[in-house]
Amino acid sequence: MRAETLTVTAEGPRGRIVLNRPNRLNALSTACLEELAAAAAWFDARPEVKVVTVTGAGRAFTAGADLEAFGSSAGGDAPTARDAADAGRRMAEAIESMGAVTVAGIHGHCVGGGLVLAAACDLRVATRGVRFSIPEVDLGIPLAWGGIPRLVREIGPAATRDLVLTCRPFGADEALALGFVNRIVDDDGLEEALDELAGVLAAKSTFTLRATLEAVDAAAEAMVSTRFAWSDADALMTALHDPESREVARRYLAARGR
């Protein structure tokens, strides 16, 4: 598949999606979000692919939403701005509904919307030195893209409140204890671990893999539904025009020299 912000490949039962904006720490621009959704459709058209790994090039899995790109979209006409604000939800739903098993390989930094992308994957492998953070509330915006229900599913409501409201960073050990990641590997062992896990999954039958995914997804949706996530874009647009939220963001960025 041709893409500007990703590398997307398939070989037999295995596929790969690599976020490929290393100079921007793989920040998730609207174009990147749309290409991720397109990649999910591309793999779904290839039923021979049983497992797809999702990783980031360079020093990070992803620094989260590309706020510069989104900010310029938000300043345009209302329908275009809302569509850009909703691109992350469409991406997460496309990745989550893929027929192949998706495995996120997380290293470096995994920030904000990056956790939503990781949560949309079926399995998550993190390096020991990874740093997670959800800074949206500090930036004066809500965590959108269906991120709240997905985090509640994976780590529960109490931990979701803690991490999203305080915006405090956390590491691989805490992510494993919370149940957000399935396993931790050494910083130089991610590719080997992903290759081994992909091999284990690719050896299983397509029917049983997909039947299991559908059963788990149905149970998760019954517990905590994401069907109201379509309104996240409206909350995000409101926050971008709320004076107090903008002042909170200004102070946060100023304290970090930005």
Summary of the structure (lengths in Angstrom):
residues: 258
radius of gyration: 17.5
end to end distance: 36.1
largest distance: 54.5
contacts: 868
relative contact order: 0.13
helix: 53%
strand: 17%
